[in-house]
Structure formats: C-alpha cells, structure tokens
Amino acid sequence: MNPISRQEVLDYLLSFDLFEQSGRAEEGRAYATKHVDRFLRTLEFLPELSAGQRVLELGSSPYFLTLLLKQRFGVEVTTANFFGDYGQDHRGSGSVTVTSRKFDESHRFDFEIFNVETQPYPYADGTFDLVLCCELLEHLVCSPSFLARESHRVLKPGGRLLITTPNCKRIERLLKLISGGNVYDPYSGYGVYGRHNREYTRWEVAELLRNHNFDVETEVVTNAYAHGLPYRLATSIPPLHRRRDNIIAVGRKTGLTVERYPTWLYEHPRGLIVVERNRVVMGAAEDRLQLGSGWHDFEYHPPGVRWTSRAATVFLRPEGAETQLVLRCRGDGPDTHGNILVNGAVAGDFALSGREFQDVTLPLPDGARADLAAGRIPYYTLEVRVEGHVVDAPPIRGARETGPKGIAVESIGLAHS
C-alpha cells in the first residue's frame, strides 16, 4: 500500500456528500476528523486482500472505511446497517449514493438492514473472506456471542473476523476515576445503540474469539486516535502501554460454528434459556442456552467439557416419548457419586470411579413424564447433584464460577430404552 498522509485521507473523505444530504455537514466533519487516524490504523491490520475476495462490513454507515477499502485495495465490500433500536424487528434493504465532486467519484452502496445481535445475517454459510466489526462491539446490548456465531458462519474456512473496539482500561478512564469523574457514556439522542453499552479488555475480545472457534492471530492495544505528546509518551511506558485507547484483534475461522455464553461475560444465564433440544453437548452451539446455574465455563481440551459445581441444572425438551436420560461424564477421584433429579423427582444415583469417561443411564421418573405429557411442564429440568470427592482446582481465567468442581460433563440427553 503506497504511503498516504492523514490530511490526504481526511480531504478525500470530507469531499463526499453523505452528511450534506441530510443537513448534518458539521457532524460529518467532526466524525471524520476524530476517526481518520483509527481508519488508517485499522487498514494496517487488514489481512492480505486480493481481487475477487469478498468482504462484509458490519455497521458500514457512514462508509468512510468502505471508501478507503475501495480506494486503497480495490475490493468490493458488502455493506450492512441497522437503523432501529433494541427490540425493533427492522429488517430490509436500502441503498445510498455518495458523491465527491472534488475527486469526480460517485459510489452506490446497497446494504442489508438487520440487527447483528438478534437477527441471523441474510447471507449463506461460507460467503465471505473477511468480516469487519469496527467500533460496533461496544454498542451491543445483549449478545456479542450471537454476532461472533453469525460472523463465523458466513465466513469461508480460514476466513477472518477483524474487530476494533475501545479499550475499557484506557488512560482517560483511569484519569476520570482519579479525579472523581464518571467513566460511563452519557445518554444518546440516537437511542440505546448510540452509546457504548459495554466496553472490553484485550483479553476479553481475544477470549470472545477463541470461545467461538477463531484462532487469534492478532490482539493488540494501540493508540488509534490523535493525541498530544504527553499522552503518547505516557502510554509508551510499561505498564501504561496497556492503557492505550483501542483494541484491534483478528481471528481466523476454524472448527464448527458455535454460540457460547461464558460466565465472565453473562451475569444471569437463566435469562438466556431457549430449550429446543433433547441433548446438550458441551461446547456445541446451543449448550449455554439450555444450562442453568452451577456450571463452570467450557474447557477446550478434548473432549470438551463443563464441570458442574456441587449442583448444576440443565433443561431438556424431548423429541418424542424418550424414557431415559444418558449422562457422559467423569469424576476426578475414587469416590465421586451423586444423584440426578428430574423436575424435583429423583431419577437415580450414580457412582464414578477413576478419571475415565463413563455413560450414566437412568430412567426418567414416571411423574415427570406424565406432567410433560399433560402440558403441566414445558420441558424437563434436571439437577445433577454431586457428593463425595470434589475437585478444588482453580477456575479458568475470567470465570465467575469460583466454587468447587464436581464432575466433568461431556454431554447429557434423553434417549429411548
């Protein structure tokens, strides 16, 4: 990429008339002036692009980064936007044409409209080589995991997701705290998505990628905005170099598309419950949606497992008249035993020996089966209770579940006898 100055880029972007079309020229000038350094910094971390590769840009408007991608790399970018507020079912498509008289250029951007944290992306599996999520993550209200899942799905094998987002540990935050100021965003005239709803650390962004089967190729904290010399000097000295203003991460798609809800990111897992399946495989796309309290975060070593606490809850919806439940699990000592309750009724006891995985098969209580058949309960609520040997190993980094670990569960589901 040929060298290009900040002023040249700024002049180029400000020559387009998008903001003038809506009578907001001053807002456009302020936005471009503030973010031009971030655009240039983002371009430095782009994976190598070639003609014919497909790029999806989430939250494309006002198309400044889109224009630079077209100008500097000559790639066509699929643009996506959302103009509603949280809870609004606002899908569709639109187009906008931006014109620069100074550079004699005109570009039409046709975009899809959808909410990246609640609505499936309107693209087929394996469509894109690169997905850009720039300054979007911090605006999400409820489900960055949904965004990560859908981005993984629409990427080709080996495709990449590039995320840029403010560093929640940036030095401005520290100075505000020291001076007694408020670190949170003011309310926005553009609704709930107009403000930062949750900011992230570098570890959290990288962990979000890893949780969704991305190999993290880049994770840096960098200064992406214009600052004076004192700021630049201060943030060049360890440990203040971790308090620069922006995080840039690039993840390469691997493995299966999954959707995970780690406890370091989600406070109340019960509010996420969507019970649609008769079996939960730990680490699969749907596992956190059918788990209640008492589970530790997913652990990656094969096979993938979640440890229970002394008691852990799981929800299962039968597909037919299943009569048994099957738990594949292991303990961590010679005397690990417990029992499983189904809607409050004891299904049976289990005993595990050694550290090998075993299948525990128990009958579903007749009362619970009758309640489900009569419509008195919507699905089975299972409580796995562990006694005897309990592991005191520390939790994996970032997990909120800090209590003891009971048994390692690979899967739990319903079956016919």
Buried (B, 14 or more C-beta within 10 A) or exposed (E): EEEBEEEEBBBBBBBBBBBEBEEBBEEBBEBBBEBBBBBBBBBEBBBEBEEEBBBBBBBBBBBBBBBBBBBBBEBEBBBBBBEBBBEEEEEEEEEBEBBBEEEEBEBEBEBBBBBBBBBEBEBEEEBBBBBBBBBBBBBBBBBBBBBBBBBBBBBBEEBBBBBBBBBBBBBBBEEEEEEEEEEEEEEEEEEEBBBBBBBBBBEBBBBBBBBBBBBBBBBEBBBBBBBEEEBEEBBEEEEBEBBBBBBBBBBBBEEEBBBBBBBBBBEEBEEBBEBEBBBBBBBBBBBBBBBBBBBBBBBEEEBBBBBBBBBBBBBBBBEEEBBBBBBBBBBBEEEBBBBBBBBEBEBBEBEBEEEEBBEBBBEBBEEBBEBBEEEEBEBBBBBBBBBBBBBEEEBBEBBBBEEBBBBBBBBBBBBEE
